[in-house]
Amino acid sequence: MTKLRGGEGILAQDQKDYVTLRLLVCPGYLSADQLRTLADVAEKEGRGSIIITTRKGVQVPWIKFEKAKEISAKLEMIGLPPGSCGRKVRAVVACAGTERCPFALFDIDVLCSKLTQKYYGRMTPTKFKIALAGCPNSCSNPYINDFGIIGSETPRLIEDSCIRCGSCERLCRGDAITTREDGLPVIDFDKCIHCGWCVTNCPSGAMVADKCGFSITVGGKSGRIPALGLKVVDNVTEEELFKVLDKTFKYFDTFAEGRERIGKIIARMGLEHFKSEVLKDIKVQ
């Protein structure tokens, strides 16, 4: 793995001379060999416990401070680099993805790795969290991250192939499909949540994917004063997604006052101001 910029990943404990090691796990799962090594480190160097973080990272507590860097370097050798702390881009969190979930609409692992290589550990006015969700089920909580990426698929009906079974209407999670008197389904795109479930389950193949891409949310956070992110665009390509994220970082760097999270900047400046600065020249499918 390319050397990442997350930092030393060493967290102070209340107990004198002890620290917790924070480790990056990308895209969120561990091999059996990594687990064995972690267990060995926890037993020999700590007190036999390992913490799984909310961002799918790993923390090993009760490490002697003077041995922390040595142990961290050993773990980096097996693909577990130090976790990000402080005013930086934190670990990108992702859902199970297409390899492990029937709902996912894109390869989470590949995109998570690309985002991690490009942005992980980037210095920011304050911490910045990115979440990937393979579909609108949003299992990775993109709406409570600074930047949420959600797989999207917009359906289109091929009328000549439709057998008028009504499956799409029954299965639609957004109540966006109704049936005409002649049995043909009608899609209300104002209600469509772009989950692609009607496409996946159409028995005749009449419902097809017209557009596949990503929806983007910005400004979410948890913490003492939680806030939901706002959806700013649907159906952008991967190339456009990276452009939006690059421009979002530029916006964050330019307009942050003190340690404002990006959602607070948007609340102060207005969503339309954010869109005018970030979404200008972005192509939507």
Secondary structure, DSSP 8 states (H G I E B T S, - for coil): -----S---EEE-SSTTEEEEEE--SSS---HHHHHHHHHHHHHHSSS--EE-TTS-EEEEEEEGGGHHHHHHHHHTTT--B---SSBB---EE---TTT-TT--S-HHHHHHHHHHHHTT-B-SS-B-EEEESSTT-TT-GGGSSEEEEEEEEEEE-GGG-----HHHHH-TTS-EEE-TTS-EEE-TTT---B-HHHHH-TTS-EEEEEEEEEEEE--B-SSS-B--EEEEEEE-HHHHHHHHHHHHHHHHHH--TT--HHHHHHHH-HHHHHHHHSTT----
